[in-house]
């Protein structure tokens, strides 16, 4: 698909749910924190990691704003802000948020959720192939000067 294509990609219900799932889980975690009575060290560390990651994740989402789509389409190459250093900050910071959640809760359910949701992030490679096809040399140069 080229950058001028008007055909909409097939979007599954799973893709639609994943688009908002991170935000819903983080909000649920924030509500849990408000009612949590035992603020042990593990909980404080996990909450701090999750809180920092959530803020950075939100910043990355805002910087990507109009370019954020459920499926990769290669409309515009975002290279400013957080994206000037990290190619996939939304994936990185969502993962760190889940890791903080796991640390704070200290249970296997949180770890399983983290592993299941992160296993789906293999779409990064598919997105990178598309961006290289659409933007060519511009994307390869961007990729060379950024991390993940």
Order of alpha helices (4+ residues) and beta strands (2+ residues): alpha-alpha-alpha-alpha-alpha-alpha
